[in-house]
Amino acid sequence: MPQPDRVYDQIVALSTLLHLDAVLGAERASPYLAAGGLWQHWTDATPYLLRDPQKYRQVVDQLCSFASECSELLAGTEPRN
């Protein structure tokens, strides 16, 4: 996160970490989101419009749900031995 030129992946990385925290009951994203933390420093240094990783986390949640449903469907179509 200390690299403001990495606009393309920081929101995705933190949002994915928030998703994993929700799934696993962890708090790994908390230090990044604390006042004065790396997320605040990164957003202060970038012109990026999306500042709330929780909003993008919803997209990550939906993508993971879709992938899970697809894998369940595919598992049901595999031939059984």
N, C-alpha and C positions, 0 to 999 in steps of 0.2 A: 503493500500500500504506500510506502513512501515514494513511489514512482508515479508522479502525476501524468506522465506521458502514457501510461497504461490504462487509458480510459476504457478500452474495449473489454477488459477482463475483470476489473476490480469489483464492479457491481455484481457480476455473475459469481465470482468467487465468494464474496461475503454472503450473498443471498443463498447460495448452496450450503454454506456453513450454517446459516440460520435454519435452513430446511433440515439438515442433519441434526442440529441441536433439538429441534422439535420432535423428530423421529426417535432419537436416542435419549431424550431427556437430559441433554447436556447443556452446558453454558460456555462453549468454546468461543462464541462470537462476542460475548460480553466485553472482554477487554478492548476489543477493537471499537466497539460502539460507545464506550464510556466517554463522558465529557472530557474533551482534550485528548482523546485517544486517536489512534491512527486514522480511523474513518473520518473524523472531523478534520484532521490535518489534510487528508487527501481531498475531501470535498471543498475545503477552503482554497486549495491550490489548483483546482480544475474548474473549467467552465461547464462541466457536465450537468445536465438538467435534472436527471433523476438522482435525488439525494437520499431517498428513503429505501433502504434495501429490503424492508419488510414488504413493500409493494411488489418488488421484483421476485421476492421469495414465493409469492403466490403463483407466479409463472413457473418457477422451479417445481413447486408442489404439483401443479397440473401436468408438467412434463414427466415427472416421476410416476404419477398416477397412470398416465397414458402408457408409459413404458411397462409398468407392472401389469396392466390389463392386457397389453399385447403379448407379453411373455406367457401369461396364463392361457390366453387363447391358443397360442402356438403350442404350448405344452399339451393342450387337449387334442391337438391334431396330429401329434407324433404317433407313429405306429408303435403299438405295444408288443413286446416280445413275450 
